[in-house]
Amino acid sequence: MAHIYDTFRQFLANGSVNLATQTIGITLVNTTLYTFNAAHDHLNDIPVAARIASTSLTNVQVSSGRLDADNITLTVAANSSINGVVLFVSTANSSTSPLMFIQSEGATFPVNPDGGQINITFPSSDPFILKI
């Protein structure tokens, strides 16, 4: 499943979010502990236990409705089933960090880390990370 959260669409429509200037977070999730719901709007809607590892995107670029950034590497504990990734606008508080996008389908899911690093390579062509 790939879905742009409806609240994020509204933030874009009313100009509340500027992806080029705000910190964009990414969290790897276990979707057996988190079930997508279209009514979810902030990071605190995803239980802490379902958030396996998180970081922020670097060198974010926004052009023609497309979001791109550098690839990332995360260290993930062993026995942490990962079967989704969520993007969010990162603030100091999970209750004010709007959810942007969830991706939980594809050949790379699920991932069962061995305690090492997980490399996330974003597409280098259209649609890049996200296309609005």
Secondary structure, 3 states (H helix, E strand, C coil): CEEECHHHHHHHHCCCCCCCCCCEEEEEECCCCCCCCCCCCEHHHCCHHHEEEEEECCCCEEECCEEECCCEEEECCCCCCECEEEEEECCCCHHHCEEEEEECCCCCCCECCCCCEEEECCCCCCCCCEEC
